[in-house]
Each structure stands twice: as structure tokens, then as C-alpha cells.
């Protein structure tokens, strides 16, 4: 899904499209009945995801060891 950004709104039509898209996203979020996830939990999960990605990146860029 292509997510519009305010900086890409170089015409009034695209600005209206962005506003419509943004309002729909807010309405959908407010109507969502799923339980909220606490901020601290989300941040802890993201920290874990980032740490794993950094470890994978450092392993894949490490020079091959000579035996």
C-alpha cells in the first residue's frame, strides 16, 4: 500500500486526497475494538526487533574467518 505524505502533495487535488486518506486512517483507528498495546511493550518489542536485525547485519558483513 502506498502511503501518501504531506511533502508529496504538490497540487490541491493531492492534498485533498492525502487529507481524505489521513482522516480515514484516524477513523479506522478510533473504531478499532482490539485492546490497546501499552507504549512500553511496543518499544520493548521494537528494541528486540532492531537488536536482532543489527546482529544479523553484523554477521552478514563480518569478514570470513580463515581456518
DAVENDA-V619664 format. One record per residue. N is the residue number from 1. RES is the residue in one small letter. SS is DSSP state (~ for helix, > for strand, _ for the rest). NEAR is the number of other ideal C-beta (glycine too) atoms within 8 Angstrom. Layout:
# DAVENDA-V619664
N;RES;SS;NEAR + N;RES;SS;NEAR
This chain:
# DAVENDA-V619664
1;x;_;2 + 2;x;_;3 + 3;x;_;5 + 4;x;_;10 + 5;x;_;7 + 6;x;~;7 + 7;x;~;4 + 8;x;~;8 + 9;x;_;11 + 10;x;_;4 + 11;x;_;6 + 12;x;~;5 + 13;x;~;6 + 14;x;~;11 + 15;x;~;10 + 16;x;~;8 + 17;x;~;10 + 18;x;~;13 + 19;x;~;8 + 20;x;~;8 + 21;x;~;10 + 22;x;~;8 + 23;x;~;8 + 24;x;~;8 + 25;x;~;8 + 26;x;~;8 + 27;x;~;8 + 28;x;~;8 + 29;x;~;7 + 30;x;~;6 + 31;x;~;6 + 32;x;_;6 + 33;x;_;3 + 34;x;_;4 + 35;x;_;3 + 36;x;_;4 + 37;x;_;6 + 38;x;_;6 + 39;x;~;6 + 40;x;~;6 + 41;x;~;8 + 42;x;~;9 + 43;x;~;8 + 44;x;~;8 + 45;x;~;8 + 46;x;~;8 + 47;x;~;8 + 48;x;~;8 + 49;x;~;8 + 50;x;~;8 + 51;x;~;8 + 52;x;~;8 + 53;x;~;8 + 54;x;~;8 + 55;x;~;8 + 56;x;~;8 + 57;x;~;8 + 58;x;~;8 + 59;x;~;7 + 60;x;~;6 + 61;x;~;5 + 62;x;_;6 + 63;x;_;3 + 64;x;_;4 + 65;x;_;4 + 66;x;_;3 + 67;x;_;2
